[in-house]
Amino acid sequence: MMEIRSAYFLESDSTNTEKTLEVAKKRAGELGIKTIVVASTSGETGLKAVKAFANHEVVVVTHTTGLLAPDIQELTPQNRAKILEEGGIILTATHAFGGVGRAVRRKLNTYQVDEIIAHTLRIFGQGTKVACEIALMAADAGLIRTDEEIISIGGTARGADTALVVKPAHTHDFFELRIKEVLCKPR
């Protein structure tokens, strides 16, 4: 048996970002995890993560271009430049749980498997869904390995409030993804 500490936030907002990064960094050190994947919309959380995990490989996963409006990328050019300058890797790709299936829902008003999976993961919280999704996306892009545990960090709206130790998988092998530990999440 192994006992580890988990932190549960009373609120799900951006005020949890620093604590989430702190909890994740501590556990990464304990487990010898070298790779961190973090969701970031504007790049603020991604930049904080790259700075907090200076001795790790950090993959910052953005929203897909066009999510907010056609051809709009929410990651600011300033934050993009700073993340890259600090040694971070940026991934912008189709969301694993919201690609063609979302188009089918919007056009035909019926849900597809990818969005059903997303809704199911949300029963553990939005950040849990995001952390699983970005791990899939980073694996699909070849930016992380599927045979090494990572820490995946997501959030509910802005900032980060969820950190998981994950054994990643490719999207086509989704059911091989494993959440090994819940380090923190909103209660």
N, C-alpha and C positions, 0 to 999 in steps of 0.2 A: 504494500500500500504506500501511496505517496500523498502527503498533504501539502497543498499550496494555498496561498492566500488569494482571494478574489476581492476586488473592490466593486461596490455597487453604488452608483450615483443616484441621488434623490431626484435630480432633474436631468433632462437630456438637452444640454445646450453647449455652446462653445466654451463656457467657463471650465469645462472638464478637460480641455485639450492638454494642458501642461501636466496634469495628474495622470492622464492616460499615457502620455509619452514617458513619464517617469516610471510608471508601473511596468510598461512594456520594456523599457531599457533595462530595468533591474532583472526582469525574467530572461531577457535575451542574454544577459551576462551569465546568469546562473546555468542556462542550458547551452551556452556556446552558439547561439543562433547568430548567423552572420547577415541574414537578409530580412529586410523590413519592407512591407508593402503598405502604402498609406493612400487613402482616398483624399483628394483635394480638388475643390471646385475652382476657387479663385487663385489658389496656390499658397495662401497664407498657412494653412495647416501643413502642406507639403514642405514649405520652407522651414517651419519650426521642427519638423521631423528630421529633415536633412541635417540641421544644426545639432539636434539632440543626439542623433545617431551618427556622429562624425566618423566613427571607425567601422561602420557597417555599410553594406550596399543597400541603398534606399531607392525603391521604385515608387514614384509618385504617379498615381493613376487619376487622370482627369475625367470629367464628364466627356462624353462623346461630342464632337463638334455637331452643332445643330440641335442639341437637346433643348436649349432655351428658345432658340429661334433659328431658322435656316441660316447656315454658314457662320453662326456665332460660336466662338470658343470662349468659355468663361475664364479659363486660366489667363491671367493678365500677362502681357509681354514682360513687364518688370519682374514679376514673380518667376516666370519661366527662366529668364536670364539668371536670376539669383539662385534658383534651384540648381541649374546646370553649373553655375560657377562654384557652388558648394559641393559638387560631385554627385548630385542626384541624377537619377534616370527618370525621364518623363514618358509615360505611356498614355496615348489617346487612342481609343479603339471603341468599337461597338460594344455596348454593355452585354455581358454574358446573359443576363436575364431580361433583356429588353431590345432585341434586334428586330428581326423580321416578325416575330410573334407580336410585338407591339403594333407593327403596321397592320397585321391581320385584325387585331382588336379594334384599332381605330377605324378601319375600313368596314369590317364585317360585324363589329360589336360582339365578338366572342373571344374569350381568353384562350391562350395557347399554353403549352406546358411550361415554357420559360417563365412566364408571369405567374403561373400557379406556384412554381417553386419559390419565386421571390416572395409572394404573399405568405407562403408557409414559413419561410425563414424569418419573416417579420414578426412571427409570434414570439421570437426571442428578442426582437428589437430591430429597428431599422439598421443600426450599426452592425449587427450580426449579419444581416443580409448583404450589406455593402462589403464587409470584410471577406465573406465567402466569394462574392462576385469578383472583386478585384484580384483575389488570388487566382481564380480561373483565368481572368483576362491576362494577367502577367505571365502565367504559365503558357497560355496560347501564343503569346508574343515571344516566347523563348527567353524572357528576362529573369525567370526564376526556374529552379529545378523542382521536379515533382518527387524526387527521392530525398529531399532535405526539408526539415521543418522550418517554417518561417513564422514571423509574427505579422499578422495582418490587422490593420487599424482602420476602422470606419467610424462613421458618425451618423447622427440623426438628421441634422439639417446643416448647420455650420459647425466647424471644428470637429474634434474627435471625442468619442465617448465610449468606444468599444475596442478592445484589443484581444485578439485570440491567437493562441499557438495553433498553427494549421499545418497539416500535411497536404500540400496543394495537389491539384489534378488539372488536367486539360478539360475544357468544357465538354468535349465528347466523352470524357470519362468522369463526368460530374460525381457519380456515386462512389468514386474512389477518394474524393476529398474527405478529409477527416478533421474535425475540430477536436484538437487534443486537450486544450485547456482554455477556459474562459478567464482571462486576466482581469478584465473590468467591463462593465456595461451598465446602462441605466437600469434601475430596479423596476 
